[in-house]
Amino acid sequence: MKKQLAALMACLMVSSLAACGSSGEAVPGTSASESKSGGASGSAKTIRLVNGKIEVDSQLKKLAEMYEKESGVHVEVESMGGGIDIQGELKAYYQSDNMPDIFVCGGATDFANWTGLLQDMSDQPWAGDTDAAYKDEQGTIGFPYTTEAVGLAYNADILEKAGVDPKSITGPESMKKAFETLDAKKDELGLTAVIGYYAEPVNLYWSTGNHLFANYLDAGLSRDDSTYIDMLNDDGKIDEKRFSDFADMVDLFNQYSDKALLVSGTYDQQILNFASGKYAFVTQGSWIGATMTGDDKDAYAQAGNFKCGMIPYAFEEGIDTILTNSPSWWAVFKDGNVTEAEAFLQWLTTDPAQEVLVNEGGFISPFKSCSFVASDPFAQTISDYTAAGKTSAWHWLNMKEGYAQNYTGQVFADFAAGSMDKNSFVSTFKQVTESAYAG
């Protein structure tokens, strides 16, 4: 089986991350020596989980402690986030006989790296308790742990003070009008900028090149409409009219962003400034709720624990959906500790584990049996859009590996920096996309 990945390693492109994170660093779990010796804890059994959501590292480690007390099985949690090439790290682990038992995959491209190496979990009880499992010809190979949403997040208190009704923002003209209103009242509202849009290309390419660009692919479409991802995967084709409209919105974001941090700011700064009430909008998804009520809770409290919401990225009139999906899944390495790994995943669907994931991690449970509702600032928004049938899919997960990190993240940054105008942004984006898909 090593030969399968040896070929992949030889032509490895840097992976696009489905996961989001704050620091661009790994939070270490077990080392190779500990993994082979049964774990640092001395337990009879140790399993290892590579997590791609660094912002819930502490909650997962709490669950690991709970599970060990109950089962005697030690769970090492190794969290990676930010700019780390998780799939590249996993392939290196495979080559060194240090594979985790459970690891994150962000979509079809990631799962394709492990064809024939993953456990089919179709027979697990949890598989019948969710509609969000990842399935392909190999079977049910991805365990969903949360539901996330991508939309234009906002501070409802600030919008109310400014007299801006978020429901009135239904297209480019109303969005521009709202931004102009907020900009004119920045001082009285205590705003640094209307929108916290960051286009730093090294560690935040996933924010622009994956999550923001995802709206070009899916905003306003039914969940099964794959028109624009199909075009993209057909030799890198872009619909010029739709992308031009999308570019107009990005241009608006450039104009009303925090210029001091637009092309240099970090994820931590972006979320802290939004949590502190310095931005009316922020270009991040629902996952930031865990940070706002966790690491940034003091700043959020000082800002009044304001109500949050999301509106669609309405770059065309009438776009009325946010994008929701499982952001990534956990797969089980079939040559690892499969029985123990499957038992741990099943335990994660039980009430004690779901309570931690939902109430402390801010996860929106994908399991029908879960009775907990997150107090996360964005939980109600996701619930409302879902109930109204106003959600679109995350087809960006099926983009070519490395597309955002190696190609488009830099184009967003150059546009933000002012080195190209809107027309140049469109033409350059098309050129690099054709190049990416020609390789």
N, C-alpha and C positions, 0 to 999 in steps of 0.2 A: 504493500500500500504506500510505502514511502516513495516509490517511483512515481505514483500518481501526483504527489505534491512536488516532487523534485522538478518535474517539468514545469509546473506552475511557478515555482520559485525562480526558475531561469528566466521567465518572461513576465515576472510580477510587475504590475503597475501598482502605484499607490492606491489603496482602496478608498472609495468614498464612504464616509461614516454615516450610518443611520443614527448613531447615537449623538447626543449633545453632551457637552460638559463644560466645566468651568476653567480648568487650569492647564490643560494640555499635558498633564503628567499622569502617570499611573500611580494608583494607591496600591502598594504591594500587598500580595497575599502570601501564599506559600512559595518557597524557593524550590528549585528542582530537587535539591537534596532532601528537603522536607517532604516533598510529594512522594518520592520513592521510598522514604523510610517510614511512611505512615502518618506524617504530619507532625507539626511542632507540638501539638497537644498531647501526643502519646496515645491517642485513641486507637482502638483496634481498627477502625475504618475511618478514612479521610476521603472526602470528595472536594473537588476544587471547582469554583465557578468564576469565570471571567465575565464581568459585568461592564456594559458600555455606558452606563449612566452614573457618572461619578458623583452627581449631586445627591444620590440616595445611597452612597457607600455606607454611611453610618447606620441607616435603617436595615440594610441587608446584613450587616455584621451583627446587629441586634437579633435578627431572625436566626442567624447561624447559631448564636449562643442559646436561644430558646430551643432550637431543634436538637442541639447536642444534649441539653438537659433531658429532653424527652426521649430521644432515640439512642443516644450514645455515639452517634455518628458526627464526626467533626467536619465542619464545612468551612473551607478557606475561601474568602471572597477577595478577588483581585479586580479592582475597578480601574478602568481606563477611560479617558475622555479627551475633549478638546481636539487637538491636532494629531493625536496618536493614530497611526495606521493599525487599527486593531487586527484586521485580517492578516496583515503582514507579520504582526507579532505572533498570531496564532500559527501561521505557517512555520515560523521559526521554532516555535514550541514543538510542532510536529516533527520537524527535522531532528530535534534534540531529544526525542522521546520524553517530552515533558508536557503532553497534552492535558488540558483541563478536562474534567468529566462533563461539565456543562459550560457552554460558551455562547456569546451573543452573535447573532447574524442579523443583518439589517435588510435583507431582501433577496431577490432572486440571484443577483450577482454574487452575494456572499455565500448563499446556500450552494451555488454551483461549484464553489471551491471545494466542497466536501462531499461530492457525489459518491455514494457507496460507503461513506464513513459515518453516517448518522443513524441513530436508532429510530425506527418507526414506532411512534407512541400512540398509534390509533387505538390500541386496546386499553389505554389508561382512562380511568373514570373522568378525569378533567376534560378529556377530548369531547365528551358529549355535553359539556356544561358551558361551552363557548362557541361563538361563531367566528372567533378571531384567530384560531390556530393557523399556522402556516402549513399548507399542504401542497405537495407536488407528486410527481410520479413515484417518488420514493415512499410516500405515505404522509402521515402527520408527523412532521419533523421539527416544528417550531412551537414552543410553549409561549403563549402571550402573557404578559404580566401587567400591562396597563393599556389604556387608550389615551392618545394624545391628539391635540388639535393644533393646526396651523391657521392663524388668522391675524388680523391687525389688532393687537392687544391695546386696551386703553384704560386710563384712569377715569372711572365714571364720575368721581367727585369733581375733578377738574373740568371735565366736559360740561357738567351741570352748571358749575360756576360761570363758565364762559357762555352759557346759553346755546351749547351745541348738542343737539339730539343725535346720538350715534345712529339711530334708525333712519335718520335723514340722509346718511351718507350711502348712496346707492349707485354711484358712478363717479367718473373722473371730475366732473364739474362740481358736484356737491362735496367731494373730498377736498378739492382745491379751496373751495369756499370755507370749509371748516378749518383748514390749516391756516388760511389767511386771518380768520377770526381769532384763533388761538395765538397766532404770532403777534397780533396787535395788542393782545392782553397779557403777554408773557410776564411783564414785570409785576402786575397786580396778582397774577396767578402763581408767582414764584417759580416760573419755568426757566430752565436753561435753554431748552429747545422744544419745539413742537413734538418732534419725534426722535426717539433713540434708535436711529438706524446706523449700524456700524458695518463697514465693508472692508475691514482689515483682512488681507488675503491669505495669511499663513495659518492662523488659528481659527478664523471665523469664515473661511470659505464655505463651510457647510451651512452657515446661516443664509448667505446670499445664493450660493450656487446650488444648494439643495432645497432648503425650505422656502425661500422667497421665489426662486425660479419654479418651484413646484406649482405655484399658482398660475403661471403661464400654461403649464401642462393640464391643470385640472379645475381651476376655479370656475364655478358656475355650471360644471358638467355633472351629469348623473354618474354614480359610482362605477358603472360598467362602461363608461365612455372612454375609450383609450385612443381617441383620434390623434392627439398631439404627441403622446409618448410613442405611438406607432410610427408617426412621421419622423420623430427624432431617431428612433432605432432603425429607420430605413435610410442608412447612409448619412445621418445627421441633418435631416431636413427641418427647417424652421418655417412656420407660417408667418410671413412677413407682416401682414396686417395685425394679427393678434399680438405678435411680439412687439410691434411698434407701439401699440396701445399700452402694453406692459411696461415698455421703456419709458413712456411718458410718466407713469406712476413712479418709477424708480428715480426719474429726474426730479419729480416733486419731493421725494424723500431726501435727495441730495441737497436740495435748496433749503429745506426746513430742519435739517439735522443739526446735531451738536458738532460744529465744525472742528472743535479742538480734538475730538475723538473719532471723527468720521472714518478715517483710514488707519488709525493707530490704536483705537480703544480695544479693551479686552472684554470678554464675556462677563467677567465679574463686575467691571465698571458699568457695563450696559445695564445689567439687572439691578445693581445697587442704586444707580441714578434713577431708574424707573421706580423702584421701591421707595426711594426718598422723595418722590413727587416732583422730580426735576424734568420729567418728560410726560407729555399727555398721551403719547403713543409709544409703542416699542415693537420692533420687528423680531419678535421671538414668539414661541408657541407656549402652550399651556404648561410645559414642564418647568417654566420659571416660577410657578406658584410655590413649589417645594423650596426654592432658594429664598423667595420673599418671606416665607413663614419660617424659614430655618436660619441659614447663615445671616440673612439680612433682616431678621425679625425686629431688631431694635430700630433700624432706620425706617422700616415699614410702619412700626407702631408710632414713631415720632411723626410720620406723615399722615397719621390718622387711620391706619389700617383700611385705606380707601377701598371701595368696591371696584372690582375689575370686570371687564367684559371683552368681547371680541366682535369685530365686524369683518365681513368679507374683504379681501383685497379686490375691491371693485374697480379694476382698471378699465372695464367696459360697463356701460350702463346696464343695470339689471343683474349683474353677478350677485348672487344671494346665498352662496354656500361658503362654509369654512371647510378645511380639509381635515379629516379625522382618520385615524388608523392605529393599529399597533405599531409603535415606532421601530420596534425590532423584536426579535424572539430569542428564546434560549433553546439551543439544540443540545442533544446528548451524544457524546462521542461513543460509538458503539463498541469500541475496544477498551473502554474505560470501566469504571465501576457503575455499570448500567443500572443494576437493581437499586443501589443506594441513591443514584442520581434521580431515577424516576420516582422513588419514594419521597425524596425531598421536594421535588416539583409538585407532587400530589399534595403534600402537606402544606405547600404554599397557598393552596386553594381553600384551606380550612379557615374557620372563623378567627382563631388567634393570629394567624399569619396575615389574613386579609385585613384585620383591624390595624396592624402595623403598616402594611403597604398603603392602605387607603387613608387612615387618619394621621399617620406620621410621615409617610412618603408622598402623600398627595396624589397617589395613583387613582385613576378612574378604572375600577375593576372591569375586566372583560368577561367575568364569570357570572352567569345568570343566578347562581345560588347565593351570591354575595349580597348581604343586606346592609352593608356599610356605604354611606355616602360621604365623599370627601368634603372636608371643610376648606379645601384648596380654593384659592380665589377664582379659579376658572372652571371649577366643577359644574356649576350651575349653567354656565354658558354652553359647555359641551352637551349637557343633558338637554337643554332647550333646543339647540340646533338639531340634535339627533332625533328628538321627539317630533320635530317639525319636518323631518325628512330633508333638511337643508344641509347635507354634507356631501362632499366629494372625496374621491379616493386619493391615495398617495402613490401615484404611478411613478413618481421620481425614484422610488426604490428600484425600479427596473431600468434606470439609466446605465450607460456604460460605466464600468469601473474606472474610477479616477477622473471622471468628466469634470466634476466641480473642482476638485483639488488641483488638478494639473492644468486645467484650461480656463474655466469660466470665472472662478473666484477672483483671479487677477483682473479680468475684464471689468467686473463690478467695481473693483478697487480703483482702476484707472478712470472709470467714469466718475466715481465719487471724488477723486482727486482733481478733477477738472482738466485732465489731459486729453479728453475727448468729449465731443458734444453728443447729443442724443443720436444723431444720424450715424456718427462714427461708432457709437456703442453698438447700434444695431448691426452695422456691417461687419464690425470686428467680431461680434458674438457669433454671427453666421460663419465667418471664416474659421474661427477656432473650433467651432462645432463640427464643421466639415472635416477639419484636420483630425479632431479627436476620433471621429467615427471612421476615418479612412485607415487609421492605424490598426 
